[in-house]
Every structure is written in C-alpha cells, then in structure tokens.
Amino acid sequence: MATNIVRFVHQGRSAWGVALNGGIAPLAGTYETTADLIARGEDDWRAAKTRPASLPFQAVELLSPVTAPARLLCQGANYRRHMIESGLNPDEKAFNMFFEKADCTLNAPHGKVVRPAHVRLLDYEIELALVFGKAISGPVTVTADNLADHVFGLAIANDISARDVQLPQMQFFKGKSYRGFCPVGPHLAVLEREEFRYLDHLTLSLAVNGEIRQQDETANLVYKPAETISELSTFSDIAPGDILLTGTPSGCALRVPPPFVRKLTQLVLPEKKVWAAFGRMQAKRPQYLKPGDVVTATIASADRVVDLGEQRVTITA
C-alpha cells in the first residue's frame, strides 16, 4: 500500500506526517523542504506508518507537500480526448510539449485560489504530478523497470490558467504563474517499487460545485512518464523535489474552434480582432471559474492502493 505523506501546520509550526484512516501520525524529524524529506526522511515516514494516528485531521491546516524552491515542469495536450477536443489528432502528435510554472504558484490543497482582478477566463486543469526523487544532470534512459529510481511520489496538481493572458499574449509561463495557481496535494503518495504499475491505472476526476467537469484514465496519456523523463533529461537538469505535471484530460472551460475555422478567421481578420472575437466567444462560456466556485479533485486507483486524497479549493476575488 502506498504511503500517503502530508505536510501541515499545527500549533503554529509546520511539520510532516503520514495520513492514516484515523488521522495523522507525525514524523519525528524536522524537514525544511520536500528535497530534505526525500534525502533524510525514509526511516522516519516508514516508522510513522506503523504507529497509530495521534493527530486528528481537523486539528491541522494542510499545506502543499511540494515546497519552494522547486521547478514545476509541465506537459501540454497529453491526453487523447483533450487533444481531440482541442482540434488535434493524437495519432499525429510529433513532439512532447513542455513548459513551466513559477513555484510561487504552489498552494495548499484545502484553501483559496485568488482570481487576479484583470482575469476573467480562469480555467482549471487537474493533473497527475510526479515528484522527482533523484537528481538528473545528463541524458538518462528511463524505463518501467527503473522509473522508481527517479520518481519519489505522486500528487494531485491543479494547473490553474488565466486563458485571457496565456493565449492572446502567447505566454504560457505568465498565464499560468500567478501566485497560488497550483494547488498541490493533499497526499504525497510514495509507492513501493511494485506499485509503479498503477501509473497506467489511475482515474482523474475534477468537479466544480459538485458537477464533474473532467474525468479520464492515465492509460490515455499520449506520452508516458518514462519516455517523458527520458526526453526531459536531454535538455534539462532536474533536482529532488522538482515536479512534473503530466497533462490534463478533456473538459476544461476553454474551447477553441476547429482548425479550419481558426485558419479562415486568421486570413480575414487582423490579429487584434481575432483575439477580441476569441475573448467574446470564451466569455459566453459559464464553465470558467468565478469567485465562490468550489473545485474538488481526486486521483486514485480503483482498489485505492494508490489514493492521492481529495483536493478542495475555493475561488476568491
């Protein structure tokens, strides 16, 4: 059974523990960062897993189990149905799309996401996050057999996106990097080596105000974790505690016209009017997040051997 590590505040101090059915079994040691926990904490969290819970969940404030500084590496258009929804053919995808989010986006799994005053097209994107456990400083070949050597654990991430910044300005980093735009957790699930087979058998589900908006299986990833990390290693260094967001399923608020409509529009309208038309079209969609909306997200295997908990955040102005 995967070990579900949590980070929390209790009596004004941050600490780590293992989430159990009855509450939290706190770790004995102090770890300033996720990287520190990875480097020194294994004996501690394995011992905590065998103890009864001594701290009720309602007595703590949960924090992101991924700490800054960290790199938040992301994959784009990586689920088949999401690609089709975006007017793309997953069978013709010729490259893995990468971008980054700033680590100031890291946010608690049960809390608030502030919509910036100038943003109206605020979107949600549930993603399976892989937390790296090993430094990579050159090309490596990652396979199903050695993936556990590179990935420490799994977590839920919500790649919150300001579409009216990201797309008209063609700035993924800016549109996705406002403070608090990446709730992570609650669990950092550490898998045993034989449990890594579950990476192909996880269900992602996101709801807004109780209405399911996104639901898919990791079996439908276009580029899988092993090949993705192999490619990343050819052009990027990776440190323990960095994370990889592996892409989002279909069902986002964003909708784009079919490719032929986009091309026709670009031919007959100047760029400024194209984006003005895009904004008007998107503004009519009620799926974009508004203050007061509650976003819940879960990722788990059917038998709950891997269960990343429930993330629950409220959108505020």
Secondary structure, DSSP 8 states (H G I E B T S, - for coil): --EEEEEEEETTEEEEEEEETTEEEE-SS--SSHHHHHHH-HHHHHHHHTS---B-GGGSEEE-SS-SS--EEEEES-BHHHHHHTT--GGG--S-EEEEE-GGGEE-SEEEEE--TT---EE--EEEEEEE-S-B-S-----TTTGGGTEEEEEEEE--EEHHHHTTTT-HHHHT-STT-EEB-S-EEE--GGGGGGGGS-EEEEEETTEEEEEEEGGGBSS-HHHHHHHHTTT--B-TT-EEE----S--S-----HHHHHHHHHHS-HHHHHHHHHHHHHT-TTS--TT-EEEEEEE-TTSSSEEEEEEEEEE-
